[in-house]
Amino acid sequence: MSVERGATASEAERIVLVLENDLRANPEDSAVRVRLANALEALAWDVRSLTREQRPVITSAHQLRVCEHVANRILQLQVDDERLNAAARELLAEVSAGRGWTWAHQARALGLGLLVVVGGLLGVVFAGLGESVLFVVVAAVVSSGALAVVVLAHRRERWRVEAERVAPLVWVPKP
């Protein structure tokens, strides 16, 4: 039983399940391990969205989880195929990089952040000059809350930012 790129994710998943059962029945069979690793690699290919250039890209949290599982599973199989192991390490590196956090719309986030901080400081200074402790506290709390909103609105996982960037190039979207 083999699986090729281009199979639907459900077909690839079914083949992986069958091969996982075969491996449980024959845990020392290296041929089953290699077939399973190839099927897992095909699953990682088929689960991701494709750009017009047929480059697979991660565009959903589900795809990220599947790719992470696939890469780890291929490495666990310890197959004697350096191409498969290298592909799994590369996929795992892509997943790890995708899980990192970055700024979306960095210039806008910086501008809004500076505006909120300066506005908050001005509010605190003017309230302090007016000798109103209540307004100092209110200005500090409101500006801190506004800064938190700016950060939460603009801080995203890298895979999400990349998915938004390549969205116009995605030819075959997948969930």
C-alpha positions as CSV (number, residue, x, y, z in Angstrom):
1,M,0.0,0.0,0.0
2,S,1.5,3.4,-0.9
3,V,0.3,6.9,-0.8
4,E,1.2,9.7,-3.2
5,R,1.0,13.4,-2.9
6,G,-2.3,14.6,-4.2
7,A,-4.4,12.1,-2.3
8,T,-7.0,13.8,-0.2
9,A,-6.2,14.2,3.4
10,S,-8.9,11.7,4.4
11,E,-7.4,9.1,2.1
12,A,-3.9,9.8,3.4
13,E,-5.2,9.6,7.0
14,R,-6.9,6.3,6.3
15,I,-3.7,4.9,4.8
16,V,-1.7,6.1,7.8
17,L,-4.1,4.4,10.2
18,V,-3.9,1.1,8.3
19,L,-0.1,1.3,8.3
20,E,0.0,2.2,12.0
21,N,-2.1,-1.0,12.6
22,D,0.3,-3.0,10.5
23,L,3.3,-1.6,12.5
24,R,1.6,-2.6,15.8
25,A,1.2,-6.1,14.4
26,N,4.9,-6.2,13.2
27,P,6.8,-3.6,15.2
28,E,10.2,-4.8,13.9
29,D,9.3,-4.7,10.2
30,S,11.4,-1.9,8.7
31,A,9.5,-1.9,5.4
32,V,6.3,-1.0,7.2
33,R,8.1,1.7,9.1
34,V,9.4,3.2,5.8
35,R,5.9,2.9,4.2
36,L,4.4,4.6,7.2
37,A,6.9,7.4,7.2
38,N,6.2,8.0,3.5
39,A,2.5,8.0,4.2
40,L,3.0,10.5,7.0
41,E,5.0,12.7,4.7
42,A,2.3,12.6,2.1
43,L,-0.3,13.4,4.8
44,A,1.7,16.5,5.8
45,W,1.8,17.5,2.1
46,D,-1.9,16.9,1.6
47,V,-3.2,18.6,4.8
48,R,-1.6,21.9,4.0
49,S,-2.9,24.6,1.6
50,L,-1.1,25.0,-1.7
51,T,0.0,28.2,-3.4
52,R,-0.2,28.7,-7.1
53,E,3.4,27.5,-7.3
54,Q,2.3,24.3,-5.6
55,R,4.2,25.2,-2.4
56,P,2.5,23.8,0.7
57,V,1.8,26.4,3.4
58,I,0.3,26.2,6.9
59,T,-2.9,28.3,7.0
60,S,-4.8,26.9,10.0
61,A,-4.2,25.7,13.5
62,H,-5.4,22.2,12.5
63,Q,-2.7,22.0,9.8
64,L,-0.1,23.2,12.3
65,R,-1.1,20.4,14.7
66,V,-1.2,17.7,12.1
67,C,2.2,18.7,10.7
68,E,3.7,18.7,14.2
69,H,2.4,15.3,14.9
70,V,3.5,14.0,11.5
71,A,7.1,15.3,11.9
72,N,7.4,13.9,15.4
73,R,6.0,10.6,14.3
74,I,8.4,10.2,11.4
75,L,11.3,10.9,13.7
76,Q,10.0,8.4,16.2
77,L,9.9,5.7,13.6
78,Q,13.7,6.0,13.2
79,V,13.7,5.0,9.5
80,D,16.9,4.4,7.7
81,D,16.0,7.1,5.1
82,E,17.8,10.4,5.5
83,R,15.6,12.2,3.0
84,L,12.5,11.4,5.1
85,N,14.3,12.3,8.4
86,A,15.5,15.6,6.9
87,A,12.0,16.4,5.6
88,A,10.6,15.7,9.1
89,R,13.2,17.9,10.7
90,E,12.5,20.6,8.2
91,L,8.7,20.3,8.9
92,L,9.3,20.4,12.6
93,A,11.4,23.5,12.2
94,E,8.6,25.1,10.2
95,V,6.1,24.3,12.9
96,S,8.4,25.6,15.7
97,A,9.0,28.8,13.8
98,G,5.2,29.1,13.2
99,R,4.5,28.8,16.9
100,G,6.7,31.8,17.6
101,W,5.1,35.1,18.3
102,T,5.6,38.2,16.1
103,W,3.9,41.6,15.5
104,A,1.3,41.9,12.8
105,H,1.2,45.3,11.2
106,Q,4.3,46.3,13.2
107,A,4.3,50.0,12.2
108,R,0.7,50.5,13.1
109,A,1.2,48.6,16.4
110,L,4.2,50.8,17.2
111,G,2.3,54.0,16.4
112,L,-0.7,53.1,18.4
113,G,1.4,51.9,21.3
114,L,3.3,55.2,21.4
115,L,0.1,57.1,21.1
116,V,-1.4,55.2,24.1
117,V,1.7,55.6,26.2
118,V,2.1,59.3,25.5
119,G,-1.6,59.9,26.0
120,G,-1.5,58.0,29.3
121,L,1.6,59.9,30.5
122,L,0.0,63.2,29.6
123,G,-3.2,62.1,31.5
124,V,-1.2,61.2,34.5
125,V,0.9,64.4,34.5
126,F,-2.2,66.7,34.1
127,A,-4.1,64.8,36.7
128,G,-1.1,65.0,39.0
129,L,-0.8,68.8,38.4
130,G,-4.4,69.1,39.3
131,E,-3.7,67.1,42.5
132,S,-6.3,64.5,41.7
133,V,-5.2,61.1,42.8
134,L,-8.4,59.6,41.4
135,F,-7.7,60.9,37.9
136,V,-4.0,59.8,38.1
137,V,-5.2,56.3,38.9
138,V,-7.9,56.4,36.2
139,A,-5.5,57.7,33.5
140,A,-2.9,55.0,34.5
141,V,-5.5,52.2,34.4
142,V,-7.2,53.4,31.1
143,S,-3.8,53.8,29.3
144,S,-2.6,50.4,30.6
145,G,-5.8,48.8,29.3
146,A,-5.5,50.5,26.0
147,L,-1.9,49.4,25.6
148,A,-3.0,45.8,26.4
149,V,-5.6,46.0,23.7
150,V,-3.0,47.2,21.2
151,V,-0.7,44.4,22.1
152,L,-3.4,41.7,22.0
153,A,-4.7,43.1,18.6
154,H,-1.2,43.0,17.0
155,R,0.7,40.1,18.6
156,R,0.1,36.9,16.7
157,E,1.7,33.5,16.1
158,R,4.0,33.6,13.0
159,W,2.0,31.0,11.1
160,R,-1.1,33.2,11.3
161,V,0.8,36.2,10.0
162,E,2.3,34.1,7.2
163,A,-1.2,32.7,6.4
164,E,-2.6,36.2,6.0
165,R,0.4,37.2,3.8
166,V,0.1,34.3,1.4
167,A,-3.7,34.2,1.4
168,P,-4.0,35.9,-2.1
169,L,-1.5,33.2,-3.4
170,V,-3.3,30.2,-2.0
171,W,-4.7,28.2,-4.9
172,V,-6.0,25.1,-3.0
173,P,-7.2,26.2,0.5
174,K,-7.7,23.5,3.1
175,P,-9.2,23.6,6.6
